[in-house]
């Protein structure tokens, strides 16, 4: 349709000459967001990979992506039982396959029955449906080899009814693909109950309420949700959030996007990245001059620093948060999610589904390697401190299936447990979650299996334990090797990797290198990491992306590459640093 003269003039003025959305007109908070883990160095690494595929000659044959904690991207094999249960849930026809162990099938059926996409009911003496559901049913329940009766709702030709038939496997149900349906916004009820049981086992019998657990799209999604609830005010009353430096840049990015105030407190590198309450107090008092601090974030085990906080430190942090009126955010993603021995609970968490028997394993620190280090959950310490802390201190604890022995980053499974949250605020949190509909159901399935793995009596137990132990043993060996090689290299210093899957070495850079970086408009450690990538193909993240004390330089690298690649990588990196130092000395 042709534009009239007036319309044409208006369109030229409003729509055809300029974009509505430009850098000048877009949300200014988004422009402030930075995320070093997937920043310029990673983009350059992708370009180098493309150039290598095109046959461009480089001084290396591959790019080693040591920048991100994605275990399977670095070659870690998925845990068989986790993937078996997931496959059965996503494609229930496989429940009839002899290639899957019975315990995996039972777990899948249990989860499917709790999903919104299945259909169960009762009716008898209906004509057998032809095709569709009837055909699938006939294939799923062949013959009459057992006395157990199967009951399920079927449909055919627009008719619905219930059918009873014999089955060889009493637990087998005819189900449509449950994980394809939405779950409730807080996550499937059964899975939240299983998470609650896991938390109870982890914390030595301290009960957990499924109604205080929200499943999420990885831990990051839950963290941002809590920050949204906390952020308020303008100008000098804007919400301030204390975060550790070095920090995982999700926090700085989210706070920038939400127009909140980032309040830095520094970890003590000279004491293996220890947390000092005196430093917390300094940061808090300074921040009160220009914002209203309302929350304190602790990352334990540390990311990028890999330290594990002591129980004494956690108690001191809880007292500090209580005295200063701060909401505690405990990022415990890197602690892992093993199953533990059940102890008698003081009270039973309210559940509606029967529990799955769990293995008698006592260790709750999959990602803790250093001798003498032990993971303590904030929830457990808070509860054991008793009133008033246990009854009044607000806490949110975050977990994920992306880390630990699972390494299932891409499925985005995680959860947050809230403690002592105001009931009205918790309803608002539920509303906020509802806007996002629900977390991915495959991620929920993996989370369920991670928090309730095979029991010793299950057919899959031996293989599961062997695979899990192999992953953890290799991570421990890699942590030790990384510390050893770096500390033998002049000009590089690496604190012990006590837990997690990251190393955060400190590097000495010559003054001329610092000057050259400034001339190029780069942070000195960014300049170092870019040169490292261009000359060796090793992709790491500069410490400036995580925060560091002025005048110090670091980089973060994962310890996830296979051992046959990790040792050469560490040696190549050390040799490059020596060459770089000579060049700019």
PyMOL commands that set and color helices and strands:
alter all, ss='L'
color gray80, all
select helices_A, chain A and resi 5-16+28-31+36-38+40-53+72-74+80-90+92-96+102-114+132-140+178-180+189-202+210-212+218-230+235-237+250-257+269-271+277-287+311-324+333-335+378-384+389-392+409-411+423-435+441-451+461-488+511-519+524-536+543-545+563-583
alter helices_A, ss='H'
color red, helices_A
select strands_A, chain A and resi 64-65+149-156+159-166+213-217+239-245+261-266+292-299+327-331+395-400+413-419+492-493+502-507+538-539+541-542+554-558
alter strands_A, ss='S'
color yellow, strands_A
deselect
rebuild
show_as cartoon
